[in-house]
Every structure is written in C-alpha cells, then in structure tokens.
Amino acid sequence: MEFFQDLEKVLRQNIREYGMFIALFVIMAIFTYTTEGVFISSRNISNLLNQTGYIAVLAVGMTLVIVIRHIDLSVGFLAGFLGAVAAIALVFWKLPVWMVIPMVLGMGVIAGLITAFPVAQLKIPSFVASLAGWLIYRGALLLSTMGTGTIIIPDDAFNAIGNGFIPDIPGLDFFLPKVHKLTLLLGLLAIVLFIFSEIRSRRKKQEYNFEVLPLEIFILKLVFLSVLVGGITWVLAGYNGLSWTVVIMLIVVAVYHFVTTQTVLGRHIYAVGGNPEAAELSGINVKNITYVVFGSMGLLSALSGILFTSRLQSATTTAGTLFELDAIAAAYVGGVSAAGGVGKVTGSIIGALVMTSLTSGMNLMGIDISLQYIVRGAVLVAAVIFDVTTRTSRK
C-alpha cells in the first residue's frame, strides 16, 4: 500500500516530466492496436525515427530559444535554404562532402547570430525579427533553386547521412542471424551507462541530503526505462539497425543535455529564462546568452537542412515548409513552458516522437490529411493547457 502511495506522490510531483512519456506510450499502444501491429514493426519504427530526425534536431534548439522567452520562426526555411546551398555546393561547385558540411553549419551559426542581433541589441521582439528571416530565407531558397528547380544529389556519402545505417560487426552471422548485432551491443551499453549514471546521481544527492526517489520507485524507474530502451533497440536490430540519422540525433541530444545540465552556460540559460532582469543584476550577460542560443539554433537549422536534403537525396523549392511549427509543437509537447525557464532537451525529443508518431499512425490508418492537422493541433493545445495547469497548481 505504501508503494502505491509513494508512486502516486512521485507522479504528481513530476507530472511534467513523466506526462509526455505516458502520452507517447498511450499513442504508440493505440496505433499498435488499430494497425494490428504494423505500427510497431521494425521497418515502420526505423522509418519513424528517421522522419523524426530533422524535426527533433530543430526541436532541441527551439527548446532553448523558448526557455529564454523568445521564438524563432525563421528556422524552417533557413534549413531548406542551407540544404539547397549544400546541394549546389556538391552538384555545381563540385566540393567534397567533408568541406560542404562544415561550411553549411558555419553559415547556419552566422544566420542565427544575424537573427539574434536585432533581438539582443535593438530589443526588437524575436517574433518580428525571425518572421523577417522567414521571409528572407524563403526568398533565398526560391532564388537558389529558380534556375534548376529540384537539384538531384548523386553523392553517395552525403545521401548516406539521411538514408544509411551503421555497419554491423562482421563475422557474427552464426549468432542471431538477420539481427543487427552492433545495434544490440550499443543498446546494451546505453542501458548500462544509464543505470550507472542514475545510481551515481542518487548517491551524490544522498551525500548532500537532497530528496531522492523511494528505493522501490527508483528501481521501477530503472527497470521501466531499461526495458523501453532494450525493446526499441531489439525492434531496430530486427531491420537494419541504427541509422546515421538516429546516431546524429542522439549525439545532439547528449551534447545539449550535458551543456544544459552540467555547465555554467546551461545554468545561465535557465536563469535568463526564469527572470532576465534578475539574471542581469546577478552578473549574467543576457545579450551574450541570446547570441549563444540563437547561434546554436542556426547551427541546428543547418544540421536539420542537411539531414532533410540527404534523406530526400535532393533539394526542393518547398524544403523547410512548416518545419518551424513542427519544432515549436515538439518543444511544447515535450514540456517546455511558454513562460520560459522550464524545459529539457530530452523532452523535446519525446515531443518530436509524439508528433511524428501521430502522423505515422494516422497515415497507416488511412486518415485524411485534413483530420490529421486537426488532431495534431488538438494535441498541441492540450500540451499548452497542461503546461498552464501544472504551473498554476504549483503556485
């Protein structure tokens, strides 16, 4: 009886963090049932994660932008434009991949800093500044593809970023044939590292007399998440294993999670989001934080454009359309607060998975696209209402 009371208390206190996991689990369970298991098949889950990649990368950057109480509407067409630049550099300028990717990422950082300038220096609302960027990059995309239309990219190395999979360990065909062994090994390693990290974090909190989860709940959390990661790993291993898109997405999440939770920069970002005036008075340079966050957003926009262009193996005149809205929706569904100061990059990935799962599941069920937009909009409204309700109840 005490266990269930502790469980109810933990869920109530951490409803923002656990709510999105519960929502994702319910959505996947519903679509698995309605599609008779097709949704959870190895091929569909692999495609689902690849489709999530370029939006998830944007959602990570957008989370930090919203955390500091701003918005960036330019990221969609910036991604599309920089994807077109990558295609032009590969096809017409004949530049090698190893030169094109850093060049495009650098252009993304510069574009982000340009958006940040009127926001940080002139105090222009980020909505207006980024809307101007939205229009400019939309025009730049059309200009860059005007003479050629769709640009087909024949470069196998570049196209592998969005369509390729990590190689398997050679010589182990006798063991679990038709299963990607390296993916299983990486999944097992991830579980071990996760358990080790959680135990170490718990011990540190206990040393400083911080509140920790009851032991039974802590063990339940470890078992649940380990089974979840193990299940996804097994499903992916049954197809072609981990794709390069998923690897890149996981690296981005890991790096940004570390920066936001373990560094001074991360603490300053959340301090600015919590109260910009107080942060300024405490010695934090709010302008510099604004430049860093928007520059980071530009970098991730460029990476998103590379992933999308590589996946299509071409640059199109409509690339980037509505990317910014998908990224904003993923960030809000993932638990970022519209009031600023609250939100995790790991949550943005879950939010991106929720939105992509809705699209994938409804496509498999044959639901009309018009109804799909209505459902996704309703989910976004529910996420914002959930945010406001939880903040009000805490007060």
C-alpha positions in Angstrom: 0.0 0.0 0.0 2.9 2.4 0.9 4.4 1.6 -2.5 1.4 2.9 -4.4 1.1 5.9 -2.2 4.8 6.8 -3.0 4.2 6.1 -6.7 1.2 8.5 -6.7 3.2 11.2 -4.9 6.1 10.9 -7.3 3.9 11.0 -10.4 2.0 14.0 -9.0 5.2 15.9 -8.2 6.9 15.1 -11.6 3.8 15.1 -13.8 5.5 17.5 -16.3 8.5 15.1 -16.8 6.6 11.8 -16.8 3.4 13.1 -18.6 5.0 13.2 -22.0 6.4 9.6 -21.7 2.9 8.4 -20.7 1.4 10.2 -23.7 3.9 8.7 -26.1 3.3 5.2 -24.6 -0.5 5.6 -24.9 -0.3 6.9 -28.5 2.0 4.0 -29.6 -0.2 1.4 -27.9 -3.3 2.8 -29.6 -1.7 2.8 -33.1 -0.2 -0.6 -32.5 -3.7 -2.0 -31.8 -5.5 -0.1 -34.6 -2.9 -1.1 -37.2 -2.7 -4.7 -36.0 1.0 -4.4 -35.1 2.1 -2.7 -38.3 3.0 0.5 -36.4 5.4 -1.3 -34.1 7.1 -3.2 -36.8 10.9 -2.9 -37.3 10.6 -1.2 -40.7 8.0 1.4 -39.5 9.8 2.2 -36.3 13.0 2.7 -38.3 11.3 5.0 -40.7 9.5 6.8 -37.9 12.9 7.6 -36.2 14.4 8.7 -39.5 11.5 11.0 -40.1 11.8 12.4 -36.6 15.5 13.2 -37.0 15.4 16.6 -38.7 12.5 17.9 -36.6 14.0 16.6 -33.4 17.2 18.4 -34.1 15.3 21.7 -34.6 13.2 21.0 -31.5 16.3 20.8 -29.3 17.4 24.3 -30.4 13.9 25.6 -30.3 13.5 24.4 -26.7 16.4 26.6 -25.6 15.0 29.6 -27.6 11.7 29.2 -25.8 13.4 28.7 -22.4 14.9 32.2 -22.7 11.4 33.6 -23.6 11.9 34.0 -27.3 10.8 32.3 -30.6 12.5 31.7 -33.9 10.2 31.4 -36.9 13.0 31.5 -39.5 14.4 28.0 -38.8 12.2 26.2 -41.3 13.2 28.0 -44.5 16.7 28.6 -43.1 17.0 24.8 -43.0 15.6 24.5 -46.5 17.8 27.2 -47.9 21.0 25.8 -46.3 20.0 22.3 -47.6 19.9 23.9 -51.1 23.3 25.5 -50.6 24.7 22.1 -49.7 23.2 20.6 -52.8 24.5 23.4 -55.0 28.0 23.1 -53.5 28.0 19.3 -54.1 26.5 19.3 -57.6 27.6 22.5 -59.2 30.7 23.6 -57.3 32.0 20.0 -57.1 33.1 20.5 -53.5 33.7 17.3 -51.4 31.3 16.4 -48.5 33.9 17.0 -45.8 34.1 20.6 -46.9 30.4 21.2 -47.6 29.1 20.1 -44.2 31.3 22.4 -42.0 30.7 25.3 -44.5 26.9 24.9 -44.2 27.0 24.5 -40.4 29.1 27.7 -40.2 26.6 29.6 -42.4 23.9 28.4 -40.0 25.7 29.8 -37.0 26.1 33.2 -38.8 22.4 33.2 -39.8 21.5 32.6 -36.1 23.7 35.4 -34.9 22.1 37.8 -37.5 18.7 36.9 -36.2 19.9 37.5 -32.6 21.3 41.0 -33.4 18.1 42.9 -33.5 16.7 40.9 -30.6 19.7 41.4 -28.3 20.9 44.9 -29.4 17.8 46.7 -30.5 15.3 44.9 -28.3 13.1 44.0 -31.3 10.6 41.2 -30.4 12.0 37.9 -31.6 8.7 37.1 -33.3 9.2 40.1 -35.7 12.9 39.6 -36.2 12.5 35.9 -37.0 9.5 36.5 -39.2 11.7 38.8 -41.3 14.2 35.9 -41.5 11.3 33.5 -42.5 10.5 35.8 -45.5 14.2 36.3 -46.4 15.2 32.7 -46.4 12.0 31.7 -48.2 13.0 34.1 -51.0 16.6 32.9 -50.9 15.5 29.3 -51.3 13.4 30.2 -54.3 16.3 32.2 -55.8 18.8 29.5 -55.3 16.6 26.9 -57.0 15.0 29.1 -59.6 17.2 28.1 -62.5 17.4 24.4 -61.7 14.2 23.5 -59.8 14.8 20.3 -57.8 18.5 19.6 -57.5 19.3 15.9 -57.5 22.3 14.9 -55.4 24.3 11.9 -56.7 26.8 11.9 -53.9 26.5 8.6 -52.0 28.4 9.7 -49.0 26.1 12.7 -48.4 23.0 10.7 -49.1 24.0 8.1 -46.6 23.6 10.6 -43.8 19.9 10.5 -44.2 19.4 7.0 -45.6 22.3 4.9 -44.5 22.7 2.6 -41.4 25.7 1.9 -39.2 27.6 -1.2 -40.3 27.3 -4.4 -38.4 30.1 -6.4 -36.7 31.5 -8.7 -39.3 31.9 -12.5 -38.8 29.0 -13.0 -36.4 26.3 -14.2 -38.8 26.1 -17.5 -36.9 24.8 -15.7 -33.8 21.2 -14.3 -34.2 21.1 -14.2 -38.0 19.2 -11.3 -39.6 19.7 -9.3 -36.4 22.0 -6.2 -36.3 24.5 -7.2 -33.6 26.2 -3.8 -33.2 22.9 -2.1 -32.6 22.1 -4.6 -29.8 25.6 -4.0 -28.3 25.1 -0.3 -28.4 21.7 -0.6 -26.8 23.1 -2.8 -24.0 25.9 -0.3 -23.4 23.4 2.6 -23.3 21.3 0.7 -20.6 24.4 0.0 -18.5 25.6 3.6 -18.7 22.1 4.9 -17.9 21.9 2.7 -14.8 25.4 3.6 -13.6 24.7 7.3 -14.1 21.4 7.2 -12.2 22.9 5.3 -9.3 25.8 7.7 -9.1 23.5 10.7 -9.2 21.3 9.2 -6.5 24.3 8.7 -4.2 25.5 12.2 -4.7 22.1 13.6 -3.8 22.1 11.4 -0.7 25.5 12.7 0.3 24.2 16.3 0.3 20.9 15.3 1.9 18.8 16.1 -1.2 15.5 14.4 -1.6 15.6 11.3 -3.8 13.0 8.8 -5.0 12.0 6.0 -2.7 14.1 2.9 -3.4 11.2 0.9 -4.9 10.2 3.7 -7.2 13.8 4.2 -8.2 14.2 0.6 -9.1 10.9 0.6 -11.0 12.2 3.7 -13.0 15.4 1.9 -13.9 13.6 -1.3 -14.9 11.0 0.6 -17.0 13.4 2.8 -18.9 15.9 -0.1 -19.4 13.1 -2.3 -20.8 11.9 0.6 -23.1 15.4 1.2 -24.5 16.0 -2.5 -24.8 12.7 -3.0 -26.7 13.4 -0.2 -29.1 16.9 -1.5 -29.7 15.6 -5.0 -30.4 13.0 -3.7 -32.8 15.6 -1.6 -34.7 18.1 -4.5 -34.7 15.4 -6.6 -36.5 15.6 -4.3 -39.5 18.8 -2.6 -40.5 19.9 -1.4 -37.1 20.6 2.2 -36.1 20.6 4.7 -38.9 23.1 7.5 -39.2 20.2 10.0 -38.7 19.4 8.4 -35.3 23.0 8.4 -34.3 23.4 12.1 -35.1 20.1 12.9 -33.3 21.3 11.0 -30.2 24.7 12.8 -30.3 22.9 16.2 -30.5 20.7 15.3 -27.6 23.6 14.0 -25.5 25.7 17.1 -26.1 22.9 19.6 -25.4 21.7 17.6 -22.4 25.3 17.8 -20.9 25.6 21.5 -21.7 22.2 22.4 -20.1 22.6 20.3 -17.0 26.3 20.2 -16.2 27.8 23.5 -17.3 27.7 27.1 -16.2 26.4 28.1 -19.6 23.4 25.8 -19.1 22.6 27.3 -15.7 22.9 30.8 -17.1 20.4 30.0 -19.9 17.8 28.8 -17.5 18.5 31.7 -15.2 17.8 34.1 -18.0 14.6 32.3 -18.9 13.5 32.3 -15.3 14.0 36.1 -14.8 16.0 38.1 -17.3 16.2 41.2 -15.1 17.3 39.2 -12.0 19.9 37.4 -14.2 21.3 40.6 -15.5 21.6 42.0 -11.9 23.4 38.9 -10.8 26.1 39.4 -13.4 24.9 37.3 -16.3 25.3 38.9 -19.7 21.8 38.4 -21.1 22.8 39.7 -24.6 25.6 37.1 -24.9 23.2 34.3 -23.8 20.8 35.5 -26.5 23.6 35.3 -29.1 24.7 31.9 -28.0 21.1 30.4 -28.0 20.2 31.9 -31.4 23.6 30.9 -32.9 23.0 27.4 -31.6 19.6 27.5 -33.2 21.1 28.5 -36.6 23.6 25.6 -36.3 20.9 23.1 -35.7 18.8 24.6 -38.5 21.7 23.9 -40.8 22.1 20.3 -39.5 18.3 19.8 -40.0 18.6 21.0 -43.6 21.5 18.6 -44.2 19.5 15.7 -42.7 16.4 16.5 -44.7 18.2 17.2 -48.0 20.2 14.0 -47.6 17.1 12.0 -46.8 15.3 13.2 -50.0 18.6 13.0 -51.9 17.7 16.3 -53.4 17.0 20.0 -52.7 13.5 21.2 -53.5 11.8 24.6 -53.7 9.4 23.8 -50.8 12.0 22.3 -48.4 11.6 23.6 -44.9 7.8 24.4 -45.2 6.2 24.3 -41.7 9.4 22.9 -40.1 9.4 25.7 -37.6 5.8 25.0 -36.5 6.6 21.3 -36.1 9.7 22.2 -34.0 7.7 24.6 -31.8 4.9 22.0 -31.4 7.5 19.3 -30.4 9.1 21.6 -27.9 5.8 22.4 -26.2 4.6 18.8 -26.2 8.0 17.9 -24.8 7.3 20.0 -21.7 8.9 23.4 -22.4 7.0 26.3 -20.7 5.6 29.2 -22.7 6.5 31.4 -19.7 10.2 30.5 -20.1 12.8 29.0 -17.7 11.4 25.4 -17.9 12.1 22.7 -20.4 14.5 19.9 -21.2 16.2 19.0 -24.5 15.4 15.3 -23.8 11.7 16.3 -23.5 11.9 17.9 -27.0 12.9 14.6 -28.5 9.9 12.9 -26.8 7.7 15.7 -28.1 9.1 15.2 -31.6 8.4 11.5 -31.4 4.8 12.2 -30.2 4.1 14.4 -33.2 5.8 12.1 -35.7 4.0 9.1 -34.2 0.7 10.8 -34.7 1.4 11.4 -38.3 2.8 7.9 -39.0 0.0 6.2 -37.2 -2.8 8.2 -38.8 -1.2 7.6 -42.3 -1.2 3.8 -41.6 -4.8 4.1 -40.7 -5.6 6.0 -43.9 -7.0 9.1 -42.0 -7.4 12.1 -44.3 -4.7 14.8 -44.1 -7.2 17.4 -43.1 -8.2 15.5 -40.0 -4.5 14.8 -39.2 -3.9 18.6 -38.9 -6.9 18.9 -36.6 -5.6 16.1 -34.3 -2.1 17.5 -34.2 -3.5 20.9 -33.4 -5.6 19.5 -30.6 -2.6 17.7 -29.1 -0.6 21.0 -29.1 -3.5 22.8 -27.4 -3.7 20.1 -24.8 0.1 20.4 -24.2 -0.1 24.2 -23.6 -3.2 23.8 -21.3 -1.2 21.1 -19.4 1.7 23.5 -19.0 -0.5 26.3 -17.7 -2.4 24.0 -15.4 0.7 22.4 -13.8 2.3 25.9 -13.3 -0.9 27.2 -11.7 -1.2 24.2 -9.4 2.4 24.6 -8.2 1.8 28.2 -7.3 
